[in-house]
Amino acid sequence: MPELTARVARAVAARGPYPLAMRVRDELGELFADAEFAEAFGARGRPGWSPGQLALVTVLQFAENLTDRAAAHRVRYGMDLKYALGLELDDPGFDASVLSEFRTRLVEHEMEEKVLDLLLTALKDRGLVKAGGKQRTASTRVLAAVRDLNRLELAGETLRAALEALACAAPDWLAEAVPVREWAERYGPRIDSWHPPASTSKRQEMALVYGRDGFTLLEAVHAPDAPAWLRELPAVQVMRMMWVQNYHRTVSEAGAEVKRRESKDLPPGRLRLASPYDTDARYGLKQGSWWTGYKVHISESCDEADDQDAPTGQATIPGADGPPPRLITGITTTDATVTDAEMTEPVHHMLAARDLLPAEHFLDSAYASAELIMGMKKNFGVTLVNPVLMNSSPQARAGAGFDRTAFTIDWDKRQATCPRGDTST
């Protein structure tokens, strides 16, 4: 820590609430050592910013909900961040693009949880988080950074994206393989830049035109005289998968006939592509609302002030009054089709790997079933605290007839007694 930076920052901070960034540096020290990220950075090339410092900026950026540009501006002009990063007062900082490049590098080297692991290790060493106590987990939707497209738009934009990729990779081949002039008018503009026809019959005909053109292009790409590497282009691979999912073709003596798949013939949602640009995004449904993208499950500690003296409780921040801090203990991202109940056990495996299993785990009803409540207690020693799912049978929804709760079950005799007293055979 430069002496001048420390002296000036502390003098400025004395006039108001002590900044979070400076408090992190004072109480937690150097959280992220550069050596922890060594495998993601080469030994050769121009010198870059310290990955440990970029990791700390990323954490503080998340805590204050800052954009990359705003975070870079704070590093350049903010006294508190210069103090936290140990920079000289005249340090010019970095360009905002460095943060995006840093996150991309971590993902490419499968180190996306490295920062959280290191942070939790430091917090455990100081008694701010530990196994036992109380935690809670909830999920929320994450929107993909793509436009929502219906099936007609999805087919047209996927074909257009493949043509754009081929036009850049092999323009001469493309000019000979397809009717460029006609297709340029049809697939030149993005699908969201014009309105499709309002007539249902015309929209259906347009979908079939897209289907026939797509099969024509795929045949050309896979022809024996076509360069083999063309079919390996990502956009072409996405288009091939999209056509398998949305069209089928029958060949008879009269020729080839292209048809769209009916709803009942579509692949399950977990496999169905929702965008030609983000092939991991899926259609999701939760509480009656649809979205395209992902789902994130976040776990955090939630001990109260009265719990801090218990053997399994968490300590308060040194020198601070009030309840223990709310600390994120785990984050898991899935596609939008994965249900909460499917993630109950993986979340506990993740917490166990970090030695942060709670004694009581608070969840909503979507995460729990009788089997999961018993299984988590038996396998992990964790008590699930949650409401159970309401009876969703047709009888219960209608308020008429008898549902299974109206019957008495004798599990030893394997018999059921109906409301009139008759026993099953």
Disulfide bonds with the S-S distance in Angstrom:
none
